[in-house]
Amino acid sequence: MTVDSKGPVATEIEARLKAALAPLHLAVIDDSEKHRGHAGHDARGESHFTVEVVSETFEGKNRVARQRAVNAALADLLAERVHALAIKARAPSEV
């Protein structure tokens, strides 16, 4: 999958994080192909992601609070469709 071509799960992740966190920077990276044949790999693809997000809402929050905010926005996707999510969440002051 190319950077310009996002599947429906990646598109949904992006939309939800934009709505919940109003990010200054957001990258949703589909890592699924790297996990072909591993536990949790879904033949439909779009099962493993990395999210890089910079948001003012993260100022003054620790790493766990930031990850909880991302997980809350994606809760049902994580329960039903996404097997693994790596989160890189930073405040603007950390960029």
Secondary structure, 3 states (H helix, E strand, C coil): CCCCCCCHHHHHHHHHHHHHHCCCEEEEEECHHHHCCCCCCCCCCCCEEEEEEECHHHCCCCHHHHHHHHHHHCHHHHHHCCCEEEEEEECHHHC
